[in-house]
Amino acid sequence: MTVVSDPHLLMIRPVVPQTPGGCADCLRLGTPWIHLRLCLTCGHVGCCDSSPMRHARAHAHTEGHPIVQSFEPGENWRWCYVDETML
């Protein structure tokens, strides 16, 4: 039996980035982003908390999809917006 340390990890699904070219909301609004995050429940690509609009966090709270992974080249970490912790 595997012990899951964060219950939100159960929400991770195989995903395909919906907008591999950038933050979905920033692309639609014409706003800038700094770094990108990939929702591991639905594939939404959103901008990070250092970006002006913080779309990844907004998506996590609005849609109830708490786990993201960095969508930056060479980075492979995950973050839970509910528990505010790296996974």
C-alpha positions in Angstrom: 0.0 0.0 0.0 1.3 3.5 -1.0 1.0 6.3 1.6 0.1 9.6 0.0 1.5 12.5 2.0 -0.8 15.1 0.3 -4.3 14.1 -0.4 -4.5 16.5 -3.3 -2.0 14.3 -5.2 -4.9 12.1 -6.0 -6.2 14.8 -8.3 -3.2 14.5 -10.7 -4.2 13.2 -14.1 -2.3 12.7 -17.4 -2.6 16.1 -19.0 -1.7 17.8 -22.3 -0.9 21.6 -22.0 -4.0 23.4 -23.4 -1.9 26.4 -24.5 1.8 25.3 -24.8 2.7 28.8 -26.1 1.9 30.6 -22.9 -0.6 31.5 -20.1 -4.1 30.9 -21.5 -5.5 33.9 -19.8 -2.6 36.3 -20.5 -2.7 35.3 -24.2 -6.5 36.0 -24.3 -6.1 39.4 -22.4 -2.8 40.5 -23.9 -1.1 40.7 -20.5 2.5 39.7 -19.8 3.7 36.7 -17.7 7.0 35.8 -16.0 6.9 32.0 -15.5 4.3 29.4 -16.4 2.6 26.6 -14.3 0.8 23.6 -15.7 -2.4 22.4 -13.9 -1.9 18.6 -13.3 -5.7 18.0 -13.2 -6.8 19.6 -16.5 -3.7 20.9 -18.4 -4.5 24.6 -18.0 -1.3 26.7 -18.4 -1.3 29.7 -16.1 1.2 32.4 -15.0 3.1 32.2 -11.7 2.6 34.3 -8.6 5.4 36.6 -9.7 3.4 37.5 -12.8 1.1 40.5 -12.6 -2.1 38.5 -13.0 -1.3 35.3 -11.1 -3.6 33.2 -13.3 -2.3 29.8 -12.2 -3.3 30.5 -8.6 -6.7 31.9 -9.7 -7.3 28.8 -11.7 -6.4 26.5 -8.8 -8.9 28.3 -6.5 -11.7 28.8 -9.0 -11.6 25.3 -10.5 -10.5 23.4 -7.4 -7.4 22.1 -9.1 -4.7 22.5 -6.5 -1.6 20.9 -8.0 0.6 22.5 -10.6 4.0 21.7 -12.1 6.5 24.2 -13.3 6.1 24.6 -17.1 9.5 26.1 -17.4 12.3 24.3 -19.4 14.6 22.3 -17.1 12.3 22.6 -14.0 10.4 19.5 -12.7 8.9 20.6 -9.3 5.2 20.6 -8.2 3.3 22.9 -5.9 0.1 22.5 -4.0 -1.9 25.8 -3.7 -4.1 24.5 -0.9 -1.2 23.4 1.3 1.2 26.0 0.0 4.0 23.4 -0.3 6.3 21.9 -2.8 5.7 18.2 -3.6 
